[in-house]
Amino acid sequence: MSESPMKTRPLKAARLCASVLAAALAACGRAPAPTADADIVFEGGPIYTAADSSPKVEAVAVKGDRILAAGAKAAIDRLVGPHTEVIDLKGAALFPGFTDAHAHLFGVGMRELTLNLEGVGSVDELVDVIAANVHESKPGELIYGRGWIETGWPEGRFPSRDDLDPVSPDNPVVLVRADGHALVANSAAMKAAGVDEETPDPDGGRIEKDARGRPTGMFVDNAMSLLASLQATPSEKQKEEAYRTGAGVYAAHGWTGLHNMSVDPADVSIIDRLAASGDVPIRVYNALDKEGLDWLIENAPHTDSTGRVVTRAMKLYADGALGSRGAALTAPYSDMPDSSGLLLMHHDEAEQMLQRALRAGVQVATHAIGDRANHQMLDWYQEAFKAVPASQRKVAEPRWRIEHAQILLLGDIPRFAELGVIPSMQPSHAISDFFFAPARLGPDRLFGAYAWRSLIDAGSVIPGGSDAPVERGDPRIEFYAAVARKSLDGYSDALWHPEQKVTREEALKMFTLWPAYASFQEKDLGTIEPGKFADFTVFSKDIMTIPEADILKAAPVMTVVGGKIVYRGE
Ligand SMILES: [Zn+2]
């Protein structure tokens, strides 16, 4: 990497002054104190900048969509004019805008708009929810839900078609697991999709079968696509509604932006349009499905008319998920000795795509959970970097990412920083998965699992995300998980490897500066410094100092994007 992303440095005055409004010019370098009036001044609470040069200030002034100045209250008060709105934080804490570095905005919206199975506590309860839905549905109508997770269920097993058939003999039922990497279908759904005992496992997928070879109704990874024909593709209007809803939910959580993963290339224009109309008021950084590669080669980086939506990345999948045993491991699962998971890509096809992307300046972000998938992707990235030297690339420093990077061979940990590959990780996954990860992996592999501390110590930055709708998509949960590495009710043990947690200063960067770096936007976003966009997240409590359990009780008070208040709480 040409510039260490680990530390922020005072921006060089020359570079900054050239790039910002004339009004901000006076705030730069050794120029005289600025005289232009601020549009908004925030004061009256702790203000954390995420900038190493001056991590905490008393007040911040905004002019237009940019930060005019940040510093001592006395200095900022001199920028208050007759038209300045002075916002008293009344003790609430202000941070650079929190950005979710891995989420699915369409899925977040759809979770609100379809049958939401989050929080269902057992197979019995799931069956009751479906029975009630069948009651309200037309004969033969598909019942589609999402968000169940069997972790912690008293039955201790996946649901099956035999659970669902008695309450829904005629309506097809398809229920996607919270991680999006498995689903359970009933017999009516399997029949409608033409799946039976003879159907072979597709490449990269598994149809779960019982001891007698009969499908159980569980479909893992690529096998899920066997049921895809049952679902009508959402109309443009439904898509709009999902994106609008998702963005509203996100702004209300305190997110000023997200990295939007696995986007249908056709959705870029929809998101751009919704940003222009103000329906999507936060920042969106799009990573398209691999079908979008040609579009990206032609257009990336593509910025919409508001400047808030940037599309320049491609998302690939190397393997499945740990919970459904689809994550590709170098040795078999400890609790399923005849399986070591699923690899989803073939080398030659992938390498060709990677090299095309590298030449064209397309950022690649690959889902890799298991140690085998991560090792493979580091090898394949390395092969592409070698085959396409910097002189043949549109962007010399490609900042390619591995999404999740959950289970790593210890020897692979330093390779991320050495190759300049960014591990993009989701703290909430660790505190959800540690209830089953020891069983899946055994004690030895846990040393390289969710290894935030080891990666940071090896020189990596870790943009933090939630993977919503897989997880809740709440910045407080993510921040808490990163610094506490405990379950939401405070549980942890030695197998959770508490030594891998991060400091609060690092956690703050995971959701501010490091996502900015991982999206090539660190000159404009990620810290509170003059000249950057005025993106702020305000919480009712100072999450940098309160006891860790109280972090979850902080309320989002205000979300500010480019100097505009897009959400205001009670
Ligand atoms: Zn995801």
Boltz pocket constraint, residues with backbone or C-beta under 6 A from the ligand:
constraints:
  - pocket:
      binder: B
      contacts: [[A, 102], [A, 103], [A, 104], [A, 261], [A, 467], [A, 468], [A, 470]]
      max_distance: 6.0
